[in-house]
Amino acid sequence: MISLFKSVREDIAVVFEPDPAARAYLEVRVCYPGRHVLWAHRLNRWLWQRSVRFAARFHAAGDSRFTGIEIHPGAEIGRRWFIDHGMAW
């Protein structure tokens, strides 16, 4: 559980390095769809690796509609990953 929180803190901290518009921890946590889709992808990837593939794809499709960023559950994403803009609405 501690590693999960450590990972979330690192995910948020990595945003401040390349993005001068990022001003506050709460702002990044709430307003950055790249963070939301990353956290959702971790769940989808976990399902995918356990052969719960329909649920993983179903959730990924919903995440894509919510964030405008599509990530296949089979994709491997490492640490310190950051996407600033998914698409223009």
N, C-alpha and C positions, 0 to 999 in steps of 0.2 A: 504493500500500500504506500509506503514511503517513497518507493521508486516512482510510482505513478505521479505523486505530487511533485517530485523532483523533475520528472519529465515535463510536466505541464509548466512549471516555472521556467525550465530551459526553453520550451517552445515559445513562451511569451518573451523572454529575454532576447531571443535571436531576432525578433522583429525590430528592436530598437537599433540594431547595428546598421542595416541598410536603409531604413525608412525614417527620414527626418520628420515626417508628419506624425509619427507615433509619439504621443506625449505622456501617456499615463497607462499604468498596468491595467486598470479597469477598462479603459477605452479599447485597448488591444484585446482583452478577454471578451468583451461584448460586441465590438463593432468590426472585427476583422474576419471575414468569411474564410480566409486561408487557414486560420486557426481552427475554426469550426469543422471544416472539411477534413483537416488532418486528424482531429480527435475522433471524428466519425469513421474515418478510414481505418484507424487502429482497431475499432470494434469490427468493422466489416472484414478486415484482414484476418482477425482472430476467427471469425465465423468461416471464412473461406478455407483457412488452413485445417479446419475441423470438418471439412466437407459439408458444411451447411451452406451450400453455394447459392441456392435460390434466395434464402434470407439475406445473404451478403449482397447479392445483386439488387434485390428489392430495396434494401436500405440505401445502397449506393445511388440508385436512381432518385430516391427521395432527397438525399443529400445534394445531389446535383441540381435539383429543382430549387432547393432552399438557398444554396450558395452560389450557383452559377459556375461551379467548378466540378468537373467530372474526373473521378479517380477510380479505376477498376480495382475491385477488391484483391485481385491477384498481384497488383503492383507492389513492389518492395520500395519502401521509402525509409531512408536512414534518418539519423539525428540531424538537428540544425537545419531542417528543411523550411523554406519560406516561399510563399507565393503571395505577391502583393495584390494583383488584380486578376480575377478569373475571367470576367467578361463584362461588357457594358450592358446595363439593363435598358 
